[in-house]
Amino acid sequence: MSAPTGEELKKYERIVIDQDICISCGACVAVCPTQALEMDENAKARLIWDLCIDDRSCISVCPVNCIWQTSQAPDDSKAKSGWYRFSRELDDTEKKIFEEWKQNYGITGDPVQ
């Protein structure tokens, strides 16, 4: 499956990762079918926002329950910055979709720049 682009990005809810809880096991990275998760410079799981297609297999393999479906994530986890990034520069339509996602799900934390 190719990475979603344009309007297609609208249909995915995605996940939230609380890196303060993450124990750096890498289980979520190993099961993601679209490589939408990576280990960051601190060996913590990080979402690549535009690659996530709601497979959600990462949620069930996390041994410390630090990954949630976005609509079910705690507000304090949604407020943290740095737990997600983009794989590429988003076009204007995709930026609008991203901003709508943040607003719809109460994401106040910023992506890695």
C-alpha positions, 0 to 999 in steps of 0.5 A: 500500500502506498502512503496516503496523500491529499484528501485521502489523509482525511479518513484516518483517525491515527494514534497518540503515543505518550513518550513519557510512558514508552519503554523503548521496546520497539514492538509497535514499530515492528508491527506497523504495516506502513512504517508509520512508527519509528524510534526517535533520538531518545529511543521512544516510539514516534508516529509519522502522521501522514503514513498512519492508516489506522491499522492499530496493531501497535495499540495491542502490542504495547506492553505498557499501554502508552498508545491509544486511538486518537479519540480515546487518548488522555488529554495530557498525552495529546498536549505533549509535543514531539510524539509525532512528525511528518515524512514530508512537506504537506501540501496546502490541502494536507495542512488543512486536514492536519489542522482539522485533525488537531482541532477535532481530536483536541491535539494541542502538542506540536509535531517535531519540526 
